[in-house]
Amino acid sequence: MRNVLYQWVIGDATDCCYSSCLDYFYEKAVILDVGIGNGVMVKDHHREIKEKQLKIVGIDIDHTYIEHCRELVDNYDLTGQIQVFETPVEKFQPNGCGSFDFILFSMSFMLIDDQERVLERVSEWLKPGGKILFFQTMFKSRNRLIEEIKPRLKHLTTVEFGEVTYDRDFYDLLGRLDFKVDMDRCIKKTWYNGTYRLIAARPNSNGSGSERLGWNYQDHFSAASCGRK
C-alpha cells in the first residue's frame, strides 16, 4: 500500500527527474542516487539505463521502499548495473563502490537536516569534474501556508516531504560551500507557484564568498524561469 501511495503522490516528480537526468548523464556514468525511493524509475526507464550502461548506487532509509526497489532491479535484469543499500547518506560509506561522476538528490535534499555537512561529505566522493545534481521543488518567495502544510503531508500520504526550499536560501548554501553552478533548468511549474528544478553544481576551488559562484542571483533565477528560453 505504501508503494502505491508513493507512486501516486510523487510519481510525476520521479518521472520528471529521471527523464531529465537521463538526458544529462553520459554513457557509462557512475551515479549515486541519494533517496532512490521504491525504484519506480527502474520500471519507467530501465531501457535507457541499459542502453547508456549506467552504474547506479542507490541509498534510502525506508526499508519498504528499498525492498520494492530491489525487486524491480531483479525483475528488469539490472542487478549488474544497480546496487541498493538501506542507509542514510550521513552514514553511507562508498567503500567498494568507487567514486562517482554524478551524485543525485532526487527530491531528497530537502529532507536532510544538516545540508551543509552532507554536501561537504558527499563532495569527497566525486571523481575529478564530477557534479552534484539537485532535483526538487523550489519557491522564489516565502509562502507561510506551504510552510505549515508541507511538514504535515506525511500524516495523509505516508510520504515525507521535508521543508519548503527557497531558491535564494539554496544558492546561499552553495555559495558558502564554494560550489559552481553549471546548470539550472526549470522542468515544470508546480503547485503554489513552485517549480521542479534540475540544478547541476560542482565544488570550485577558487574565490571566496558570493563571488565564487560567478553569477548574480536574480539573473540566474530569471534564466531558470519556466517558459523562458
PyMOL commands that set and color helices and strands:
alter all, ss='L'
color gray80, all
select helices_A, chain A and resi 2-24+40-51+63-75+109-111+115-123+144-157+167-176+191-193+209-212+217-223
alter helices_A, ss='H'
color red, helices_A
select strands_A, chain A and resi 30-34+55-60+82-86+100-106+126-138+179-189+195-203
alter strands_A, ss='S'
color yellow, strands_A
deselect
rebuild
show_as cartoon
